[in-house]
Amino acid sequence: GPPGTGKTWTARSIAQRLIRQELLKSRSWGVAEYFKRRDEANLLIESRVGRVQFHPGYSYEDFIRGLQLVDGGRTEYRNGALLNIIDEANKEPDIPYVLILDELNRSDLSRTMGEAFSAMEDRDSSVMLAGQDDRELRIPQNLYFIGTMNLIDQSLEHVDFALRRRFLWFPMGFSKDDFLTVSRYRWNQ
């Protein structure tokens, strides 16, 4: 959708509802425990929503992993945002994690996401990552992705078909009524 239509806000809201719904159904929480420990539940929900902002400089090394300098001038592989959230999601597979890929069409998606394309589709197998440490990429069942796109930056035709077929798409348009409501509110402040 166009800028300012609430894409990121909506993505965060969907993520929180998904996690809340699973907490209410889970054996470790359930309805009674959720309402008894509501503040703790809200903190848990917030901690399970991650967000990365894609842009032209965002790369595979940021998203998956890359070589970085460490003490003594050596280089070693360091996890990117996706591997970090996968490690967290694997610790508690009963409760979902959601990673919001904000403005995902602003980076070179094939390069940035690399093996994640295959791993998103086939979660029962793993994909070997490049490097000398035999690290594999397997996306757990409890990790969900929500992507947002600003259609003014680039058109949908620039988004790789491999990615397009892995997501459901919901256009967000400009709402004249919402704009007038916000304008009236701000005018009266």
Secondary structure by P-SEA (a helix, b strand, c coil): cccccaaaaaaaaaaaaaaaaaaaacccccaaaaaaaaaaaaaaaaaabbbbbbcccccccccccbbbbccccbbbbbbcaaaaaaaaaaacccbbbbbbbcccccccccccccaaaaaaccccbbbbbccccbbbbbbcccbbbbbbbcccccccccccaaaaaabbbbbbcccaaaaaaaaaaaaac
